[in-house]
Amino acid sequence: MTAPTQELVGTSNAVEELLREVTKAVATKHDSPGTPAATGYAHGDQGVFAFPGVDQRVFSTIVGNRASLSTNLPIVGSLTSSPLFEVYTGIRAATGTQPDDHCDDGPVAGLSKTGKLSFPFGEYHMQTQELRLDRLALVNDRADPMDLTLVGSPLTETPFAFEPAPTPQTSALRSTMAMNFQNRAVSMHRLLSQQTFRGNPANGPAAGGSAEFAGMDLLINTGHVDASTNTALPSLDSDLKDFNYAKVEDNGSDLVTALSEMYRFVRNNAETMGFMPVRWVFAMRRSAFVQITEVWPCSYMLGGCTQADAGLNLMLEAPAARELRDDMRKNKFLLIDGDRVEVVIDDGILEETATTSANVTEGCFASDIYFVPMSVLGGQQVTFWEHQQFQNGELIEAISRIGPGVRIEGGGQFLSWSKRTNVCVQWEFQINPRIIMRTPWLAGRLQNVMYCPLQHE
């Protein structure tokens, strides 16, 4: 087979593959805007990767994701839109007194108290750029490089089953479709990473076209109320503390005390309520963790130590302090009361600057530190993702009657559809997730912690 023939066969196969995807757009009700941009294609005229003569390896500087709180949470499907979770909140005080005589009645035991929690689904959408079908698979000429290989990846860890899978990434350098699906997946992951902490159902539009689930700022909070009666449930309150924008670098002892007391408080709850062993994690920004571990060893080792006599100095072994600092950074934990408490770094946490808050010193940053119960009794998950399960019989039957154009993806995590106006097409998908936290009283949050790194990530 000659080289030109091979090229034509390769192009033909690519077009056939694309047309199989495109047929899903036929006979759909929804139209795309009909105004595709000239850019947004991998190759051909104005193609992102069409420049001739470049080296085969393409290195990526896209800031992606790392293992975070969201990737540490398991994810399961659900068909319950408004689940209610009962909490046994207490037993009221007994009534009556101890008997005076052997035949007198004793006091009556108190009544049980309960409360209910509920967690609504969010609803999030993301779509590709609008593309022209007749523009797909085109190359400028033989110099248009079709053998590029990507080194690095913007999406290595995610709890969501994106389709087509965003890894391996090499196809995104050769196919406009693959590139657009990758961009869609990365954009959705970034959004949900932030919503993990900042999501608030009150932010949804009045028309209900989208919705936010409750993120950690609402889940780890005080003021929880019964989902059915709106009665206050103070026993469900998380442990909230405010560092009042004090600098980590200047207030190491106070920081160690604040986080240690938080750990002791919720651990006491777990011990007295019968939930041990519990797996907790601290979630914080990377710069916060680096600055905290810089001051933690000295403050932790000297905690409670005072000078017996004036003129005497407390002594601390520098090698031991450095060893503890390096160990905490390498293995991502904070040492509290001899326990190595796991830390996860999360870039989705809201971070304030001098531009966004008058409380933050120029060159410094501020954010909250979250203390999250992951499981109790050695493995029962208490904080986890749920998604609306689109992989169900009724929806599958409905889609079969609609015809091509609507798909269920990611094992039921996503509902996907195409929109077409003549040769102009887009692919949109939707996910309806939520975070369930069954034990908010075992959680804590240290608010407004300021830190001043020499170089920020």
C-alpha positions as CSV (number, residue, x, y, z in Angstrom):
1,M,0.0,0.0,0.0
2,T,1.4,3.4,-1.0
3,A,1.9,6.2,1.5
4,P,-0.9,8.4,0.1
5,T,-3.2,5.3,0.2
6,Q,-2.3,4.7,3.8
7,E,-3.1,8.3,4.7
8,L,-6.5,8.1,3.0
9,V,-7.3,4.8,4.8
10,G,-6.3,6.3,8.1
11,T,-8.4,9.4,7.4
12,S,-11.3,7.3,6.3
13,N,-11.2,5.3,9.6
14,A,-11.1,8.4,11.6
15,V,-14.1,9.9,9.8
16,E,-16.0,6.6,10.3
17,E,-15.3,6.7,14.0
18,L,-16.4,10.3,14.2
19,L,-19.6,9.6,12.2
20,R,-20.5,6.8,14.7
21,E,-20.5,9.5,17.4
22,V,-22.2,12.0,15.2
23,T,-25.1,9.6,14.5
24,K,-26.1,10.0,18.1
25,A,-27.0,13.6,17.3
26,V,-29.5,12.7,14.5
27,A,-33.1,13.4,15.2
28,T,-32.5,15.2,18.5
29,K,-34.8,17.9,19.6
30,H,-32.1,20.3,20.8
31,D,-30.2,22.5,18.4
32,S,-26.7,23.8,18.9
33,P,-26.2,27.6,18.5
34,G,-25.0,27.2,14.9
35,T,-22.1,29.5,15.4
36,P,-18.9,27.3,15.7
37,A,-15.6,29.1,16.3
38,A,-12.8,28.9,13.8
39,T,-10.6,27.6,16.5
40,G,-11.0,24.7,18.9
41,Y,-9.7,22.0,16.5
42,A,-6.7,19.8,17.0
43,H,-5.4,20.0,13.4
44,G,-6.1,21.7,10.2
45,D,-6.6,25.4,9.7
46,Q,-5.8,27.2,13.0
47,G,-5.4,23.8,14.7
48,V,-4.0,23.9,18.2
49,F,-1.4,21.2,17.4
50,A,-1.0,21.8,13.6
51,F,2.3,23.7,13.7
52,P,4.8,21.7,11.5
53,G,8.2,20.4,12.5
54,V,7.7,20.3,16.2
55,D,9.2,17.5,18.3
56,Q,7.0,14.4,18.8
57,R,6.8,14.8,22.6
58,V,4.5,17.5,23.9
59,F,5.1,18.4,27.6
60,S,2.1,19.7,29.5
61,T,2.1,22.6,32.0
62,I,-1.6,22.4,32.6
63,V,-2.2,22.6,36.4
64,G,-4.4,19.6,37.0
65,N,-5.4,17.8,40.2
66,R,-3.8,15.8,42.9
67,A,-5.1,13.3,45.4
68,S,-7.6,15.4,47.4
69,L,-10.5,15.1,49.7
70,S,-12.9,14.6,46.8
71,T,-10.8,11.7,45.5
72,N,-10.6,10.1,48.9
73,L,-14.4,9.9,49.2
74,P,-16.0,6.7,47.8
75,I,-18.9,7.3,45.3
76,V,-22.1,5.3,45.0
77,G,-25.3,5.7,42.9
78,S,-28.7,6.5,44.3
79,L,-32.3,6.9,43.1
80,T,-33.5,8.6,46.2
81,S,-33.9,12.3,45.6
82,S,-34.6,13.4,49.2
83,P,-33.1,10.8,51.6
84,L,-33.8,11.2,55.3
85,F,-31.2,10.0,57.8
86,E,-32.4,9.5,61.4
87,V,-30.1,10.5,64.2
88,Y,-30.7,9.3,67.8
89,T,-30.0,12.7,69.4
90,G,-30.5,11.9,73.1
91,I,-32.7,10.8,76.0
92,R,-34.5,13.4,78.0
93,A,-34.0,13.7,81.8
94,A,-35.9,11.2,84.0
95,T,-39.0,12.6,85.8
96,G,-39.8,11.9,89.5
97,T,-37.6,11.2,92.5
98,Q,-36.1,8.2,94.2
99,P,-38.7,6.5,96.4
100,D,-38.8,7.2,100.2
101,D,-40.4,3.9,101.0
102,H,-39.9,0.4,99.7
103,C,-43.3,0.4,98.0
104,D,-43.1,3.9,96.5
105,D,-42.7,4.4,92.7
106,G,-39.3,5.3,91.3
107,P,-38.6,8.0,88.7
108,V,-39.7,7.4,85.0
109,A,-36.9,7.2,82.4
110,G,-36.7,10.1,79.9
111,L,-38.1,9.9,76.4
112,S,-35.9,9.4,73.4
113,K,-35.1,12.3,71.0
114,T,-34.3,12.0,67.3
115,G,-33.6,14.3,64.4
116,K,-33.4,13.9,60.6
117,L,-30.7,15.0,58.1
118,S,-31.3,15.3,54.4
119,F,-28.9,16.0,51.5
120,P,-30.3,17.1,48.1
121,F,-28.7,16.4,44.8
122,G,-26.8,19.1,42.9
123,E,-27.1,19.4,39.2
124,Y,-24.1,20.4,37.0
125,H,-23.7,20.7,33.3
126,M,-20.7,21.0,30.9
127,Q,-20.5,20.9,27.1
128,T,-17.9,20.8,24.5
129,Q,-17.1,23.7,22.1
130,E,-19.4,23.7,19.1
131,L,-17.7,21.9,16.2
132,R,-18.3,21.6,12.5
133,L,-18.6,18.0,11.3
134,D,-17.1,18.8,7.9
135,R,-14.1,20.3,9.7
136,L,-13.2,17.1,11.7
137,A,-10.2,15.0,10.8
138,L,-8.8,17.6,8.4
139,V,-5.1,18.3,8.3
140,N,-3.3,21.2,6.6
141,D,-0.8,19.1,4.7
142,R,1.7,16.3,5.2
143,A,3.6,18.5,7.6
144,D,0.6,18.6,10.1
145,P,2.0,16.4,12.9
146,M,-0.2,13.5,13.7
147,D,2.3,11.5,15.8
148,L,2.4,13.7,18.8
149,T,2.7,12.2,22.3
150,L,1.7,14.0,25.5
151,V,4.0,13.9,28.5
152,G,2.1,14.8,31.7
153,S,-1.6,14.8,32.4
154,P,-4.1,17.4,33.7
155,L,-6.4,14.8,35.2
156,T,-4.7,11.9,36.9
157,E,-7.0,11.3,39.8
158,T,-10.8,11.8,40.0
159,P,-13.7,10.1,41.7
160,F,-15.8,10.6,38.5
161,A,-15.9,8.1,35.6
162,F,-15.6,10.4,32.6
163,E,-16.3,9.0,29.2
164,P,-14.4,8.9,27.0
165,A,-11.8,8.4,29.7
166,P,-9.4,11.4,29.9
167,T,-6.4,9.1,30.2
168,P,-4.3,8.2,28.2
169,Q,-4.1,11.7,26.9
170,T,-2.1,11.2,23.7
171,S,-5.3,10.9,21.6
172,A,-6.2,14.5,22.6
173,L,-3.2,15.7,20.5
174,R,-4.4,13.9,17.4
175,S,-8.2,14.1,17.6
176,T,-10.4,17.1,17.9
177,M,-13.1,15.0,19.5
178,A,-10.8,13.5,22.1
179,M,-9.4,17.0,22.8
180,N,-12.8,18.5,23.4
181,F,-14.0,15.6,25.5
182,Q,-10.8,15.9,27.6
183,N,-11.4,19.6,28.1
184,R,-15.0,19.0,29.1
185,A,-13.9,16.4,31.7
186,V,-11.1,18.6,33.2
187,S,-13.5,21.6,33.4
188,M,-16.2,19.6,35.2
189,H,-13.6,18.1,37.6
190,R,-12.3,21.5,38.5
191,L,-15.8,22.8,39.2
192,L,-16.8,19.8,41.4
193,S,-13.4,20.1,43.3
194,Q,-14.4,23.6,44.3
195,Q,-18.0,22.7,45.0
196,T,-16.8,20.0,47.4
197,F,-16.1,22.9,49.9
198,R,-18.1,25.8,48.6
199,G,-21.4,24.2,47.3
200,N,-24.6,25.8,48.6
201,P,-28.1,24.9,47.5
202,A,-29.2,28.5,48.1
203,N,-27.1,29.5,45.1
204,G,-29.2,27.7,42.6
205,P,-31.1,29.7,40.0
206,A,-34.9,30.2,40.6
207,A,-35.8,28.3,37.4
208,G,-34.0,25.2,38.7
209,G,-31.9,24.6,35.6
210,S,-28.9,23.7,37.8
211,A,-28.3,23.3,41.5
212,E,-25.5,23.1,44.0
213,F,-25.1,20.4,46.6
214,A,-24.1,21.2,50.2
215,G,-20.3,21.4,50.4
216,M,-18.1,21.2,53.5
217,D,-18.7,24.8,54.5
218,L,-22.3,23.8,55.2
219,L,-21.8,20.2,56.3
220,I,-19.1,21.1,58.9
221,N,-21.0,23.8,60.7
222,T,-23.3,24.7,63.6
223,G,-27.0,25.3,63.4
224,H,-28.1,22.0,62.0
225,V,-31.9,21.6,62.0
226,D,-34.3,18.7,61.6
227,A,-35.1,18.2,57.9
228,S,-38.8,17.7,58.5
229,T,-39.6,20.0,61.5
230,N,-36.8,22.6,61.2
231,T,-36.2,22.1,64.9
232,A,-32.6,22.9,66.1
233,L,-30.3,19.9,66.6
234,P,-27.5,21.3,68.7
235,S,-26.0,17.8,69.4
236,L,-25.2,17.6,65.7
237,D,-23.1,20.7,65.7
238,S,-19.5,20.4,64.4
239,D,-16.6,21.9,66.3
240,L,-16.0,25.4,64.8
241,K,-13.1,27.5,65.8
242,D,-11.9,30.9,64.4
243,F,-8.2,31.7,64.1
244,N,-9.1,35.3,63.3
245,Y,-6.5,35.7,60.5
246,A,-3.6,35.2,62.9
247,K,-0.4,34.3,61.1
248,V,0.7,30.7,61.4
249,E,4.4,31.8,61.4
250,D,3.9,34.1,64.5
251,N,1.4,32.0,66.4
252,G,2.6,28.4,66.2
253,S,1.7,27.5,69.7
254,D,-1.9,28.9,69.3
255,L,-2.3,26.9,66.1
256,V,-1.1,23.6,67.7
257,T,-3.5,24.2,70.6
258,A,-6.5,25.0,68.3
259,L,-6.1,21.9,66.1
260,S,-5.2,19.7,69.0
261,E,-8.2,20.8,71.0
262,M,-10.4,20.2,68.0
263,Y,-9.0,16.7,67.6
264,R,-9.5,16.0,71.3
265,F,-13.0,17.3,71.3
266,V,-14.4,15.3,68.4
267,R,-12.3,12.2,69.5
268,N,-14.0,12.5,72.9
269,N,-17.4,12.5,71.2
270,A,-16.4,9.4,69.2
271,E,-15.2,7.6,72.4
272,T,-18.2,8.4,74.5
273,M,-20.7,7.7,71.7
274,G,-19.2,4.4,70.7
275,F,-17.8,5.2,67.2
276,M,-14.1,4.3,67.7
277,P,-12.0,3.6,65.8
278,V,-12.6,6.6,63.5
279,R,-10.6,7.6,60.5
280,W,-10.2,11.4,60.3
281,V,-8.4,13.6,57.8
282,F,-7.4,17.2,57.9
283,A,-8.0,18.9,54.5
284,M,-6.0,22.1,53.8
285,R,-4.3,24.1,51.1
286,R,-0.7,23.1,50.3
287,S,0.9,26.4,51.4
288,A,-1.0,26.2,54.7
289,F,0.4,22.7,55.3
290,V,3.9,23.7,54.5
291,Q,3.8,26.7,56.8
292,I,2.1,24.7,59.6
293,T,4.7,22.0,59.5
294,E,7.4,24.6,59.7
295,V,6.3,25.7,63.2
296,W,4.6,22.6,64.4
297,P,7.6,20.6,65.7
298,C,8.9,23.3,68.0
299,S,5.5,24.3,69.3
300,Y,4.4,20.7,69.7
301,M,7.6,19.6,71.5
302,L,7.6,22.6,73.9
303,G,3.9,22.5,74.5
304,G,3.2,23.4,78.2
305,C,6.9,23.8,79.0
306,T,7.8,26.8,81.1
307,Q,11.1,28.2,82.6
308,A,11.5,27.1,86.2
309,D,13.8,30.0,87.0
310,A,14.5,33.4,85.4
311,G,17.6,33.3,83.2
312,L,17.2,29.6,82.3
313,N,16.5,28.7,78.7
314,L,14.5,25.8,77.4
315,M,16.5,23.4,75.2
316,L,15.1,21.7,72.0
317,E,17.0,19.2,69.9
318,A,17.1,20.7,66.4
319,P,17.7,17.4,64.6
320,A,14.6,15.9,66.2
321,A,12.5,18.9,65.2
322,R,13.7,18.7,61.6
323,E,13.1,15.0,61.5
324,L,9.5,15.5,62.7
325,R,8.9,18.3,60.2
326,D,10.3,16.3,57.3
327,D,8.4,13.2,58.3
328,M,5.1,15.1,58.5
329,R,5.6,16.6,55.1
330,K,6.7,13.4,53.4
331,N,3.9,11.3,54.9
332,K,1.3,14.1,55.2
333,F,0.2,14.0,58.8
334,L,0.1,16.2,61.9
335,L,1.3,14.7,65.2
336,I,-1.3,15.2,67.9
337,D,-1.1,13.5,71.3
338,G,1.1,10.9,69.7
339,D,-1.4,10.1,66.9
340,R,-0.4,10.6,63.3
341,V,-3.5,12.4,61.9
342,E,-3.8,12.2,58.1
343,V,-3.6,15.3,56.0
344,V,-4.9,15.7,52.4
345,I,-3.9,18.6,50.3
346,D,-6.8,20.2,48.4
347,D,-6.7,23.0,45.9
348,G,-10.5,23.3,45.9
349,I,-10.5,25.1,49.3
350,L,-11.3,28.8,49.0
351,E,-8.2,30.9,49.5
352,E,-8.4,34.6,50.3
353,T,-5.8,37.2,49.4
354,A,-5.2,40.8,50.2
355,T,-7.2,41.6,47.0
356,T,-10.3,39.6,48.1
357,S,-10.2,40.3,51.9
358,A,-9.1,43.3,53.9
359,N,-8.1,40.9,56.7
360,V,-5.3,39.4,54.7
361,T,-1.9,41.0,54.8
362,E,-0.3,41.7,51.4
363,G,1.8,38.7,50.3
364,C,-0.2,36.3,52.6
365,F,-3.1,34.0,52.1
366,A,-5.9,32.7,54.3
367,S,-8.2,29.7,54.2
368,D,-10.0,27.2,56.5
369,I,-8.7,23.9,57.7
370,Y,-11.3,21.0,57.6
371,F,-11.3,18.0,59.9
372,V,-13.4,15.3,58.2
373,P,-14.6,12.0,59.6
374,M,-14.2,9.5,56.8
375,S,-15.3,6.2,58.5
376,V,-16.3,4.9,62.0
377,L,-16.1,1.6,63.8
378,G,-13.1,0.6,61.7
379,G,-14.7,1.0,58.2
380,Q,-18.3,2.2,58.1
381,Q,-18.2,5.1,55.6
382,V,-19.8,8.2,57.0
383,T,-18.6,10.8,54.5
384,F,-19.0,9.8,50.8
385,W,-20.2,10.9,47.4
386,E,-23.6,9.9,45.9
387,H,-24.7,10.5,42.4
388,Q,-28.1,10.1,40.8
389,Q,-28.0,6.7,39.2
390,F,-28.9,7.2,35.5
391,Q,-28.2,3.6,34.8
392,N,-31.7,2.4,35.7
393,G,-34.3,0.5,33.8
394,E,-36.9,3.2,33.4
395,L,-34.4,5.7,31.9
396,I,-32.8,3.1,29.7
397,E,-36.3,2.3,28.3
398,A,-37.0,6.0,27.8
399,I,-33.8,6.5,25.9
400,S,-34.5,3.5,23.7
401,R,-37.8,5.3,22.6
402,I,-36.1,8.6,22.1
403,G,-33.6,7.3,19.6
404,P,-30.0,8.2,19.1
405,G,-28.6,11.3,20.7
406,V,-28.9,10.5,24.5
407,R,-26.4,8.3,26.4
408,I,-25.8,7.1,29.9
409,E,-22.0,7.3,30.7
410,G,-19.7,6.5,33.5
411,G,-21.6,3.5,34.9
412,G,-24.6,5.8,35.4
413,Q,-22.9,8.9,36.8
414,F,-23.5,11.0,33.7
415,L,-26.4,11.7,31.3
416,S,-25.0,12.9,28.0
417,W,-26.6,14.2,24.8
418,S,-25.7,15.9,21.6
419,K,-27.1,19.1,20.0
420,R,-26.9,19.7,16.3
421,T,-27.8,22.4,13.8
422,N,-27.0,20.9,10.4
423,V,-23.2,20.2,10.5
424,C,-22.7,22.1,13.7
425,V,-22.7,19.9,16.8
426,Q,-22.0,20.0,20.6
427,W,-21.9,17.3,23.3
428,E,-23.2,18.1,26.7
429,F,-23.4,16.1,29.9
430,Q,-24.9,16.3,33.3
431,I,-24.1,14.9,36.7
432,N,-26.3,15.1,39.8
433,P,-24.0,14.5,42.8
434,R,-24.1,15.2,46.5
435,I,-21.8,14.6,49.6
436,I,-23.3,12.7,52.5
437,M,-21.9,13.4,55.9
438,R,-23.7,11.1,58.5
439,T,-21.7,12.4,61.5
440,P,-21.2,16.2,61.4
441,W,-20.6,16.1,65.2
442,L,-17.4,14.2,64.6
443,A,-16.2,17.0,62.3
444,G,-14.4,20.3,62.8
445,R,-13.2,23.4,61.0
446,L,-10.6,26.0,61.9
447,Q,-11.6,29.1,60.1
448,N,-9.5,32.1,58.8
449,V,-6.0,30.7,59.1
450,M,-3.4,33.1,57.6
451,Y,0.0,32.0,56.3
452,C,2.7,33.8,54.4
453,P,4.9,31.5,52.3
454,L,7.9,32.9,50.4
455,Q,6.5,31.3,47.2
456,H,2.9,30.3,46.7
457,E,1.9,27.4,44.5
